[in-house]
């Protein structure tokens, strides 16, 4: 999967400004399917190069940005099987308001991965960097890297029409 990601063209952060709908790309990572089960919508990138990395569908037409600092990424990986259950989805729907971000929680910049410079999102309070590559004009591939972890979580982002 990393070879596929590496074969894609780089993307400039300014091209990412806007709202993007996300979907996981199964790759054997323990977190495969967890975000989707919790009704993950995607990501929002702002003109000031700040980002909302975790947007969830709260009610139809209502997105909630979650502050990732409330959950250790290591704990999330260890509890991943639970995260794919209906119990987790129901519990998260009741507590996500308490985890709401009050500001953006990540920064967008150029980072180099495997000799290719491209847009990357650096989480403020987590050891996570999401690297991005272009699939086509409206679709990006993402690869989540956690510091000191060789596993990679892959996802795709599709640009949401500004009128939507």
C-alpha positions as a LaTeX table, in Angstrom:
\begin{tabular}{lrrr}
\hline
Residue & $x$ (\AA) & $y$ (\AA) & $z$ (\AA) \\
\hline
Unk1 & 0.00 & 0.00 & 0.00 \\
Unk2 & 2.90 & 2.37 & 0.73 \\
Unk3 & 4.26 & 1.76 & $-2.79$ \\
Unk4 & 0.87 & 2.79 & $-4.26$ \\
Unk5 & 0.88 & 5.94 & $-2.13$ \\
Unk6 & 4.47 & 6.74 & $-3.19$ \\
Unk7 & 3.49 & 6.41 & $-6.87$ \\
Unk8 & 1.05 & 9.34 & $-6.59$ \\
Unk9 & 1.83 & 12.97 & $-7.35$ \\
Unk10 & 2.51 & 15.45 & $-4.54$ \\
Unk11 & $-0.07$ & 18.08 & $-3.61$ \\
Unk12 & 0.41 & 21.67 & $-2.46$ \\
Unk13 & $-1.29$ & 22.59 & 0.86 \\
Unk14 & $-3.05$ & 25.60 & $-0.67$ \\
Unk15 & $-4.88$ & 23.24 & $-3.07$ \\
Unk16 & $-6.41$ & 21.44 & $-0.10$ \\
Unk17 & $-8.33$ & 24.36 & 1.39 \\
Unk18 & $-11.94$ & 23.37 & 1.93 \\
Unk19 & $-14.07$ & 20.48 & 3.14 \\
Unk20 & $-13.17$ & 16.89 & 2.28 \\
Unk21 & $-15.16$ & 13.68 & 2.83 \\
Unk22 & $-13.03$ & 10.77 & 4.00 \\
Unk23 & $-13.15$ & 7.02 & 3.64 \\
Unk24 & $-10.69$ & 4.44 & 4.89 \\
Unk25 & $-8.64$ & 2.29 & 2.54 \\
Unk26 & $-8.34$ & $-1.17$ & 4.14 \\
Unk27 & $-4.69$ & $-2.06$ & 4.59 \\
Unk28 & $-4.52$ & $-4.33$ & 7.63 \\
Unk29 & $-4.00$ & $-1.47$ & 10.10 \\
Unk30 & $-5.69$ & $-2.08$ & 13.49 \\
Unk31 & $-7.72$ & 1.12 & 13.06 \\
Unk32 & $-9.21$ & 0.04 & 9.70 \\
Unk33 & $-12.96$ & 0.70 & 9.91 \\
Unk34 & $-12.94$ & 2.36 & 13.34 \\
Unk35 & $-13.42$ & 5.96 & 12.20 \\
Unk36 & $-16.11$ & 4.96 & 9.72 \\
Unk37 & $-17.96$ & 3.08 & 12.45 \\
Unk38 & $-17.94$ & 6.24 & 14.58 \\
Unk39 & $-19.41$ & 8.24 & 11.64 \\
Unk40 & $-16.24$ & 10.01 & 10.59 \\
Unk41 & $-17.02$ & 12.56 & 7.89 \\
Unk42 & $-13.55$ & 13.73 & 6.90 \\
Unk43 & $-11.32$ & 16.81 & 7.28 \\
Unk44 & $-11.50$ & 20.58 & 6.80 \\
Unk45 & $-8.49$ & 22.70 & 5.77 \\
Unk46 & $-8.59$ & 26.46 & 6.37 \\
Unk47 & $-6.90$ & 29.28 & 4.39 \\
Unk48 & $-4.57$ & 30.02 & 7.34 \\
Unk49 & $-3.11$ & 26.48 & 6.90 \\
Unk50 & $-4.84$ & 25.21 & 10.04 \\
Unk51 & $-7.06$ & 22.13 & 9.99 \\
Unk52 & $-9.88$ & 20.22 & 11.63 \\
Unk53 & $-8.45$ & 16.70 & 11.27 \\
Unk54 & $-11.39$ & 14.78 & 12.73 \\
Unk55 & $-14.85$ & 15.84 & 11.54 \\
Unk56 & $-17.73$ & 13.60 & 12.50 \\
Unk57 & $-21.35$ & 13.54 & 11.37 \\
Unk58 & $-23.37$ & 14.44 & 14.45 \\
Unk59 & $-26.81$ & 14.91 & 12.92 \\
Unk60 & $-27.67$ & 15.06 & 9.22 \\
Unk61 & $-26.14$ & 18.28 & 7.94 \\
Unk62 & $-24.22$ & 18.91 & 11.19 \\
Unk63 & $-20.49$ & 18.26 & 11.47 \\
Unk64 & $-18.56$ & 18.28 & 14.73 \\
Unk65 & $-14.80$ & 18.79 & 14.90 \\
Unk66 & $-13.33$ & 16.54 & 17.60 \\
Unk67 & $-10.18$ & 17.45 & 19.54 \\
Unk68 & $-7.86$ & 14.43 & 19.16 \\
Unk69 & $-5.92$ & 15.26 & 22.35 \\
Unk70 & $-8.64$ & 13.57 & 24.42 \\
Unk71 & $-7.71$ & 10.06 & 23.24 \\
Unk72 & $-4.22$ & 8.55 & 23.21 \\
Unk73 & $-3.50$ & 7.18 & 19.74 \\
Unk74 & $-1.76$ & 4.19 & 21.34 \\
Unk75 & $-4.86$ & 3.42 & 23.41 \\
Unk76 & $-7.07$ & 3.84 & 20.34 \\
Unk77 & $-4.96$ & 1.28 & 18.46 \\
Unk78 & $-5.10$ & $-1.20$ & 21.36 \\
Unk79 & $-8.89$ & $-0.79$ & 21.65 \\
Unk80 & $-9.53$ & $-0.85$ & 17.89 \\
Unk81 & $-11.66$ & $-4.04$ & 17.91 \\
Unk82 & $-14.03$ & $-2.35$ & 20.35 \\
Unk83 & $-14.07$ & 0.74 & 18.12 \\
Unk84 & $-15.72$ & $-1.23$ & 15.32 \\
Unk85 & $-18.74$ & $-2.23$ & 17.44 \\
Unk86 & $-22.23$ & $-0.74$ & 17.60 \\
Unk87 & $-21.64$ & $-0.16$ & 21.33 \\
Unk88 & $-18.71$ & 2.15 & 20.52 \\
Unk89 & $-20.74$ & 3.97 & 17.83 \\
Unk90 & $-23.65$ & 4.54 & 20.22 \\
Unk91 & $-21.41$ & 5.65 & 23.09 \\
Unk92 & $-19.44$ & 8.00 & 20.84 \\
Unk93 & $-22.65$ & 9.60 & 19.55 \\
Unk94 & $-23.49$ & 10.54 & 23.16 \\
Unk95 & $-20.06$ & 11.78 & 24.27 \\
Unk96 & $-18.70$ & 13.43 & 21.13 \\
Unk97 & $-20.06$ & 16.83 & 22.15 \\
Unk98 & $-17.75$ & 16.71 & 25.20 \\
Unk99 & $-14.78$ & 16.08 & 22.88 \\
Unk100 & $-15.62$ & 19.02 & 20.61 \\
Unk101 & $-12.67$ & 21.10 & 19.45 \\
Unk102 & $-12.87$ & 24.79 & 20.28 \\
Unk103 & $-10.28$ & 25.70 & 17.64 \\
Unk104 & $-8.37$ & 23.97 & 14.88 \\
Unk105 & $-6.13$ & 21.16 & 16.13 \\
Unk106 & $-3.60$ & 20.61 & 13.34 \\
Unk107 & $-1.38$ & 22.50 & 10.90 \\
Unk108 & $-0.95$ & 22.00 & 7.17 \\
Unk109 & 2.54 & 22.32 & 5.68 \\
Unk110 & 4.99 & 20.73 & 3.25 \\
Unk111 & 6.82 & 17.67 & 4.60 \\
Unk112 & 9.11 & 15.20 & 2.91 \\
Unk113 & 8.32 & 11.49 & 3.05 \\
Unk114 & 10.53 & 9.01 & 1.17 \\
Unk115 & 12.24 & 11.81 & $-0.79$ \\
Unk116 & 8.98 & 13.43 & $-1.96$ \\
Unk117 & 7.83 & 16.80 & $-0.61$ \\
Unk118 & 4.04 & 17.11 & $-0.41$ \\
Unk119 & 1.29 & 18.46 & 1.84 \\
Unk120 & 1.14 & 17.02 & 5.34 \\
Unk121 & $-1.06$ & 17.68 & 8.36 \\
Unk122 & 0.69 & 17.76 & 11.72 \\
Unk123 & $-1.52$ & 17.20 & 14.76 \\
Unk124 & $-0.98$ & 19.71 & 17.59 \\
Unk125 & $-1.28$ & 17.34 & 20.57 \\
Unk126 & $-0.69$ & 13.89 & 19.07 \\
Unk127 & 2.43 & 12.26 & 17.56 \\
Unk128 & 0.64 & 11.99 & 14.20 \\
Unk129 & 1.43 & 13.27 & 10.71 \\
Unk130 & $-0.97$ & 12.67 & 7.82 \\
Unk131 & 0.84 & 12.79 & 4.46 \\
Unk132 & $-1.16$ & 13.56 & 1.30 \\
Unk133 & $-0.82$ & 12.78 & $-2.40$ \\
Unk134 & $-3.05$ & 13.54 & $-5.38$ \\
Unk135 & $-5.18$ & 10.78 & $-6.90$ \\
Unk136 & $-6.96$ & 13.22 & $-9.26$ \\
Unk137 & $-8.31$ & 16.80 & $-9.18$ \\
Unk138 & $-10.99$ & 15.99 & $-6.58$ \\
Unk139 & $-9.43$ & 13.07 & $-4.67$ \\
Unk140 & $-6.46$ & 12.84 & $-2.35$ \\
Unk141 & $-4.80$ & 9.83 & $-0.77$ \\
Unk142 & $-3.80$ & 10.12 & 2.86 \\
Unk143 & $-1.37$ & 8.10 & 4.93 \\
Unk144 & $-1.40$ & 8.47 & 8.71 \\
Unk145 & 1.97 & 8.00 & 10.39 \\
Unk146 & 2.30 & 7.70 & 14.16 \\
Unk147 & 5.74 & 8.43 & 15.62 \\
Unk148 & 7.69 & 5.25 & 16.49 \\
Unk149 & 5.12 & 3.02 & 14.73 \\
Unk150 & 5.83 & 1.33 & 11.38 \\
Unk151 & 2.12 & 0.69 & 10.65 \\
Unk152 & 0.37 & 3.07 & 8.25 \\
Unk153 & $-3.34$ & 3.90 & 8.08 \\
Unk154 & $-4.52$ & 4.84 & 4.58 \\
Unk155 & $-7.56$ & 6.85 & 3.56 \\
Unk156 & $-8.98$ & 8.83 & 0.64 \\
Unk157 & $-10.44$ & 12.33 & 0.74 \\
Unk158 & $-12.90$ & 13.60 & $-1.84$ \\
Unk159 & $-13.49$ & 17.35 & $-2.20$ \\
Unk160 & $-16.99$ & 18.41 & $-1.14$ \\
Unk161 & $-18.66$ & 20.89 & $-3.47$ \\
Unk162 & $-18.75$ & 24.35 & $-1.85$ \\
Unk163 & $-22.50$ & 24.48 & $-2.52$ \\
Unk164 & $-23.15$ & 21.21 & $-0.68$ \\
\hline
\end{tabular}
